[in-house]
């Protein structure tokens, strides 16, 4: 059973007798992300952003990162941990910022991997990834709508 407390402005998650301090939104612990995690994400690049959001914010092994909640699709708000407490924020700009931050994380990691030349990414896969990055940069309506819908589902299913 998870019980959420606000005590002395510190958000805690009490889980199986362990007190877990929840990180502020935007200050997640990313130490568990490995190059192999990103390589798997690149295999399905068009679904990579929502999967990365899930891997960061809803990994059961890292409850300290569960700092975003979207419990009611009808309301224009979501909850995030800011300044060590849960706060309501406007849904649309927050979703777009969340998607953007994970997109740039993926892009940065992709170029880091390519520059190292240590991992094998096929020409077909590179072409697909480059095409996705180009469409994202051009704010392709189909891509953006799909990302928003998939991200909302990830948040709704895990909140």
C-alpha positions as CSV (number, residue, x, y, z in Angstrom):
1,X,0.0,0.0,0.0
2,X,1.3,3.4,-0.9
3,X,0.5,6.3,1.4
4,X,1.4,9.8,0.3
5,X,2.4,12.3,3.1
6,X,3.3,15.9,3.1
7,X,5.4,16.4,6.2
8,X,7.6,19.4,6.7
9,X,7.3,20.2,3.0
10,X,9.0,16.9,2.1
11,X,7.0,14.5,0.0
12,X,7.4,11.0,1.1
13,X,6.2,7.7,-0.2
14,X,5.9,5.1,2.4
15,X,6.2,1.7,0.7
16,X,6.6,-1.6,2.6
17,X,8.0,0.3,5.7
18,X,10.6,2.2,3.7
19,X,10.3,6.0,3.5
20,X,11.2,7.2,0.0
21,X,11.8,10.9,-0.7
22,X,10.2,11.8,-4.0
23,X,12.4,13.9,-6.3
24,X,11.1,17.2,-7.6
25,X,9.8,17.0,-11.1
26,X,12.7,17.7,-13.4
27,X,15.3,16.4,-10.9
28,X,14.7,12.7,-11.4
29,X,17.4,10.1,-10.6
30,X,18.6,8.8,-14.0
31,X,21.4,6.6,-12.8
32,X,19.5,3.4,-13.7
33,X,19.4,4.3,-17.4
34,X,22.0,2.5,-19.4
35,X,23.1,2.7,-23.0
36,X,21.4,-0.7,-23.6
37,X,18.1,0.9,-22.5
38,X,18.5,3.6,-25.1
39,X,19.5,1.1,-27.8
40,X,16.2,-0.7,-27.1
41,X,14.3,2.5,-27.3
42,X,15.9,3.3,-30.7
43,X,14.6,0.0,-32.1
44,X,11.1,1.5,-31.9
45,X,11.9,5.2,-32.2
46,X,8.3,6.3,-32.8
47,X,7.3,5.0,-29.4
48,X,10.5,5.8,-27.6
49,X,9.5,9.1,-25.9
50,X,6.5,7.6,-24.0
51,X,8.5,4.5,-23.1
52,X,11.3,6.7,-21.8
53,X,8.8,8.6,-19.7
54,X,7.5,5.4,-18.3
55,X,11.1,4.1,-17.6
56,X,12.0,7.3,-15.7
57,X,8.8,8.2,-13.9
58,X,7.1,4.9,-13.3
59,X,9.9,2.3,-12.8
60,X,8.9,0.2,-9.7
61,X,12.5,0.0,-8.8
62,X,12.8,3.8,-8.6
63,X,9.7,5.1,-6.8
64,X,11.6,8.3,-6.0
65,X,10.9,9.4,-9.6
66,X,7.2,8.9,-9.4
67,X,6.6,12.6,-9.3
68,X,3.9,13.1,-11.8
69,X,0.2,12.1,-11.7
70,X,-2.6,12.4,-14.2
71,X,-5.7,11.0,-12.6
72,X,-8.5,12.7,-14.4
73,X,-8.5,13.2,-18.2
74,X,-11.4,15.6,-17.9
75,X,-9.5,18.1,-15.9
76,X,-7.0,20.5,-17.5
77,X,-4.4,19.8,-14.8
78,X,-1.9,17.3,-13.7
79,X,0.0,17.0,-10.4
80,X,3.8,17.2,-10.2
81,X,6.1,17.5,-7.2
82,X,7.7,20.9,-7.2
83,X,9.4,22.5,-4.2
84,X,8.9,19.2,-2.4
85,X,5.1,19.2,-2.5
86,X,2.4,18.1,-4.9
87,X,1.2,21.0,-7.1
88,X,-1.4,21.3,-9.8
89,X,-0.1,22.5,-13.1
90,X,-1.7,23.1,-16.5
91,X,-1.7,19.9,-18.4
92,X,-1.0,20.9,-22.0
93,X,2.2,22.9,-21.5
94,X,3.5,20.4,-19.0
95,X,2.8,17.4,-21.3
96,X,4.6,19.2,-24.1
97,X,7.6,20.1,-21.9
98,X,7.7,16.5,-20.7
99,X,7.7,15.2,-24.2
100,X,10.3,17.7,-25.3
101,X,12.7,17.0,-22.5
102,X,12.6,13.2,-23.2
103,X,12.9,13.8,-26.9
104,X,16.1,15.8,-26.4
105,X,17.4,13.2,-23.9
106,X,17.0,10.6,-26.6
107,X,18.5,12.8,-29.3
108,X,21.5,13.6,-27.1
109,X,22.1,9.9,-26.2
110,X,21.7,8.9,-29.9
111,X,24.5,11.3,-31.0
112,X,26.6,10.2,-28.1
113,X,26.3,6.6,-29.1
114,X,26.9,7.4,-32.8
115,X,30.1,9.4,-31.9
116,X,31.5,6.6,-29.8
117,X,31.1,4.2,-32.7
118,X,31.0,1.4,-30.1
119,X,27.5,0.2,-30.8
120,X,26.1,-1.1,-34.0
121,X,23.2,0.8,-35.3
122,X,22.2,-0.3,-38.8
123,X,21.8,2.1,-41.7
124,X,18.1,1.3,-41.8
125,X,17.7,2.1,-38.1
126,X,19.7,5.3,-38.5
127,X,17.5,6.4,-41.4
128,X,14.4,5.8,-39.3
129,X,15.8,7.6,-36.3
130,X,16.9,10.6,-38.4
131,X,13.5,10.7,-40.1
132,X,11.8,10.8,-36.7
133,X,14.1,13.5,-35.4
134,X,13.4,15.6,-38.6
135,X,9.6,15.1,-38.3
136,X,9.8,16.1,-34.6
137,X,11.8,19.2,-35.3
138,X,9.3,20.2,-38.0
139,X,6.5,19.6,-35.5
140,X,4.8,17.1,-37.7
141,X,1.1,17.1,-36.6
142,X,0.7,13.4,-36.8
143,X,3.9,12.7,-34.8
144,X,3.0,15.3,-32.1
145,X,-0.6,14.1,-31.7
146,X,0.6,10.5,-31.4
147,X,3.2,11.5,-28.8
148,X,0.6,13.5,-26.8
149,X,-1.9,10.6,-26.9
150,X,0.7,8.0,-26.0
151,X,2.1,10.1,-23.2
152,X,-1.3,10.8,-21.7
153,X,-2.0,7.0,-21.8
154,X,1.3,6.3,-20.0
155,X,0.5,8.9,-17.3
156,X,-3.1,7.7,-16.9
157,X,-2.2,4.0,-16.8
158,X,0.5,4.6,-14.2
159,X,-1.0,7.3,-11.9
